[in-house]
């Protein structure tokens, strides 16, 4: 382009909030923050076709070929800054405002000039900390194309601009956290905080954690009580936070907290029920007992909570609360097994099994130990640590026996639902088992979460979204729940809500490979292939092989055929045969090689590639195969030909 020629461009100005004042107070810190800001912003500019015209102290002047690239870049900058700030102390956090305008500019010696530059610089200060402001011209270009809502701020008079300028703002996904009024804390929402171990032997930690788990289960038998899931409450283990702060973070009105000391066969338990809003004690009691009486303690706590909150037990709950193994040592082994089920990896799963089987040696007809031992065996098979068919048979046998002994164990029904769904393809049985597990324990968040996925895979989107919203209420600090929710909303093509959920997950766990994987898939479905590839590459750098299939598919969609073929060869060498074959089918389909895609899909079917089948008719990566006869035959074999998305 000739020097001095006029052209249309989108202009973005960024500015650090409070930079001048900071420079006066602490010059070295202000300079360090500018350098951090540049490291965060510059890679994002490149991804969105932004040309860095210049920096002016702490500010960036950037030019884009179109308004949509500029707005997406502005949002991604603010999101990246927010993620950066999560792990930083307050004084080292970045605070940016961004303004975007679209108009004529003139270039001279690499710089740009004109009214468009002036207007962009004037609307940037109108943005809030962490916000993005747009002019009417930009809004006209991005309306109905940008994923996030844009709201009208109104006309603003700008310095050196003759007429008032209509200004808009991007409504950030996290903005409602600050704009919505603080909800009234509901006393019928309860969190059982991790009981503190006061035992002289540090190896007795399992007992305190086990008592916490057991009390969460017992509280769930109180009708009308919402009990926060273990995953969220364990965030407060060994952390000093006051009651009111925890109440607000978990949105609960009541907290149960306490301590336990185990010394040989003696136990001492202290428990107190607290109003989270006033910090007033609703009930408190100390128990000095022998180990055999631990069930009496649990029953007493449940009854006192019920009385304090004026609640009744669910049907048959009294018998379930008082149910206990005859041998207290079997119960100790059960708690040790339970302790290891909450840890990841093959070694923890095998330790859990050893303790559960020791409990069963001491008490052969111990239904809870049977159910969880079966679940641990099944986990070994699912994760590829042991032969799947053998583990499946063992899991099914143990859970069937558990239900013969006692039909009111929600864990056994949930595990049976998983196998009916993922392994047997028996959708009716799976749904009946999910419903029974949730009926027995309405706060059983794992069952609710997986039931939401089940409904989504069968195309029942509205029902699925209702279930996953329950999950988020029950487990508000679990990143995985937000990832599941984001995937469900993405399948419904409600992308702005999906992105918000994925970003919330990454706030909770910035190193979540699953979070970056699902965010990347959402971007691919939205047509933002470069962003999708970026997130999937990040996921693979965190977890190696697991996201390879998704990344290979993304490369194929992005037209990076050689990269996709390279990953194909790497995946072929992977040992996890079922998932490998399915991943290869998705990549070949995206590359347009339908025959090879169908070959690998049929191979995956022969290898019993569980986890993937229920989603098969709706899998976006396989959309090009849906009219192929071989694909239709496979869908029919799986009993999925009657399902369609709502």
Secondary structure, 3 states (H helix, E strand, C coil): CCCCCEEEEEEEEEEECCHHHHHHHCHHHHHHHHHHHHHHHHHHHHHCCCEEEEEECCEEEEEECCHHHHHHHHHHHHHHHHHHHHCCCHHHCCCEEEEEEEEEEEEECCEEECHHHHHHHHHHCCCCCCCEEEEHHHHHHHCCCCCCCEEEEEEECCCCCCCCEEEEEECCCCCHHHHCCCCCCCCCEEEECCCEECCCCHHHHHHHHHHHHHHHHHHCCECCCEECCHHHHHHHCCCCCCHHHHHHHHCCCEEEEEEEEEECCEEEEEEEEEECCCCCEEEEEEEEEEHHHHHHHHHHHHHHHHHHHCCCECCCHHHHHHCCCCCHHHHHHHHHHHHHHCCCCHHHHHHHHHHHHHHHHHCCCCHHHHHHHHHHHHHHHHCCCCCHHHHHHHHHHHHHHHHHHCCCCHHHHHHHHHHHHHCCCCHHHHHHHHHHHHHHCCCCHHHHHHHHHHHHHCCCHHHHHHHHHHHHHHCCCCHHHHHHHHHHHHHCCCHHHHHHHHHHHHHHCCCCHHHHHHHHHHHHHCCCHHHHHHHHHHHHHHHCCCCHHHHHHHHHHCCCHHHHHHHHHHHHCCCCHHHHHHHHHHHHHHCCCHHHHHHHHHHHHHCCCCCCHHHHHHCHHHHHHCCCHHHHHHHHHCCCCCCCCC
